[in-house]
Amino acid sequence: MVEIEEKTIRMITTDEEEIMEKLIRNDHAFRKLKNIINFEELITPYRKLYSNMGAEGIDVIKGFKSLLVQFWENYSDREMEKALEENVAVKWFCGFELLEKTPDHSYLGKLRKRLGAKNIADIFNDVNEILRSQGLFGDVFKFIDASAIVTKTALWEERDRAI
């Protein structure tokens, strides 16, 4: 008879959240951001853009965190789709469970359109202000107006067409 080691038993009885927590380093930038930024407070005013009718979709907080990562890492929509599928740190930061189906590239474009460039710029500026208040932010990613978001979105769409 084969004996099961204690490590194997711990792995089998560990829940998914605990596994995700252990996979992300304590000093990982996403962990620091998750601890500093109250995303619920930031996103609550924009929940009204969603209807309570119909099928339940992806929580807007997960979507917005995905947009943040996309901007920070300069991912196209398709690259962000792949990052959400394959990168445990990205998946964890955005709030997806390890085995949860993540959105495809079309979701990100739809979310940007639903939120609108001005709202996205306002939320990004709020995030920048929070990071600046913690001494974690220079003016590298300063958004003066929504044109930077529109330009970057057009670049991503062009890159996606090439893929």
C-alpha positions in Angstrom: 0.0 0.0 0.0 1.2 3.5 -0.9 1.4 6.0 1.9 0.2 9.5 1.3 2.6 12.1 2.6 1.5 14.9 4.9 2.3 17.5 2.2 -0.1 15.7 -0.3 -2.9 15.7 2.3 -2.4 19.4 2.9 -2.6 20.1 -0.8 -5.8 18.1 -1.2 -7.5 19.7 1.8 -6.4 23.3 1.0 -9.1 25.5 -0.5 -8.6 27.4 -3.7 -8.3 30.8 -2.0 -5.5 29.6 0.2 -3.7 28.1 -2.7 -3.9 31.4 -4.6 -2.7 33.3 -1.5 0.4 31.0 -1.3 1.2 31.3 -5.0 1.4 35.1 -4.9 4.6 36.4 -3.3 4.1 38.7 -0.2 6.1 41.4 -2.0 4.3 41.2 -5.3 3.2 44.6 -6.6 -0.4 43.4 -7.2 -0.6 42.3 -3.5 0.5 45.8 -2.4 -2.0 47.4 -4.7 -4.8 45.2 -3.5 -4.0 46.2 0.1 -3.8 49.9 -0.7 -6.8 50.5 -3.0 -10.4 50.1 -2.0 -11.8 49.1 -5.3 -15.4 48.7 -4.0 -15.4 52.4 -3.0 -13.9 53.4 -6.4 -16.3 51.4 -8.5 -19.6 51.8 -6.6 -20.7 55.0 -8.4 -20.4 53.1 -11.7 -22.5 50.1 -10.8 -25.5 52.1 -11.9 -24.3 51.5 -15.5 -25.3 47.9 -15.1 -28.9 46.5 -15.1 -30.2 44.1 -12.5 -32.1 42.3 -15.2 -30.9 39.4 -17.3 -28.1 37.0 -16.8 -25.5 37.8 -14.1 -22.3 39.0 -15.8 -18.8 39.6 -14.6 -18.5 41.9 -11.6 -17.5 45.4 -12.8 -14.7 45.4 -10.2 -13.1 42.4 -11.8 -13.5 44.1 -15.2 -12.0 47.4 -14.0 -9.0 45.6 -12.3 -8.5 43.9 -15.7 -8.4 47.3 -17.4 -5.9 48.5 -14.9 -3.6 45.6 -15.5 -4.1 46.0 -19.2 -3.0 49.6 -19.0 -0.1 49.0 -16.6 1.3 46.1 -18.6 0.4 47.6 -22.0 -1.5 44.5 -23.1 -3.8 44.4 -26.1 -7.3 42.9 -25.5 -6.2 39.5 -26.7 -3.0 39.7 -24.6 -5.1 40.6 -21.6 -7.4 37.7 -22.3 -4.4 35.4 -22.3 -2.9 37.0 -19.1 -6.2 36.4 -17.3 -6.2 32.7 -18.4 -2.6 31.9 -17.7 -1.1 34.3 -15.2 -2.0 33.4 -11.6 -1.0 36.8 -10.2 -3.1 38.7 -12.7 -6.1 36.3 -12.2 -5.8 36.7 -8.4 -5.5 40.5 -8.5 -8.5 40.8 -10.8 -10.5 38.7 -8.4 -11.0 35.5 -10.5 -10.8 32.1 -8.9 -8.1 29.7 -10.1 -10.5 27.6 -12.2 -13.0 30.3 -13.0 -13.6 31.1 -16.6 -12.2 34.5 -17.4 -13.6 36.9 -20.0 -12.5 36.9 -23.6 -11.0 39.9 -25.4 -14.4 41.2 -26.5 -15.5 41.8 -22.9 -12.7 44.4 -22.4 -13.9 46.6 -25.3 -17.5 46.3 -24.3 -16.5 47.4 -20.7 -14.6 50.4 -22.0 -17.5 51.4 -24.1 -20.0 51.0 -21.2 -17.9 52.9 -18.7 -16.9 55.6 -21.3 -13.4 57.2 -21.7 -14.2 60.0 -19.3 -15.3 57.7 -16.5 -12.3 55.4 -17.0 -9.9 58.5 -16.9 -11.6 59.7 -13.7 -11.2 56.3 -12.0 -7.6 56.0 -13.2 -6.9 59.5 -11.8 -8.4 58.4 -8.5 -6.1 55.3 -8.5 -3.2 57.5 -9.3 -4.0 59.9 -6.5 -4.3 57.0 -4.0 -0.9 55.7 -5.1 0.6 59.2 -5.0 -0.6 59.6 -1.4 1.2 56.4 -0.5 4.4 57.6 -2.2 4.1 54.9 -4.8 3.5 56.9 -7.9 5.3 59.4 -10.1 3.7 61.1 -13.0 4.6 58.4 -15.5 1.0 57.3 -16.1 -0.7 60.7 -15.6 -4.0 60.9 -17.6 -4.8 64.5 -18.3 -7.9 63.7 -20.4 -9.6 60.8 -22.1 -7.6 61.1 -25.3 -4.8 59.0 -24.0 -7.2 56.2 -23.2 -8.8 56.4 -26.7 -5.4 56.4 -28.4 -4.2 53.4 -26.4 -7.5 51.5 -27.1 -7.0 52.2 -30.8 -3.5 50.8 -30.6 -4.7 47.6 -28.9 -7.4 47.1 -31.5 -4.8 47.5 -34.2 -2.5 45.0 -32.5 -5.4 42.5 -32.0 -6.3 42.7 -35.7 -2.7 41.8 -36.5 -2.7 38.7 -34.2 
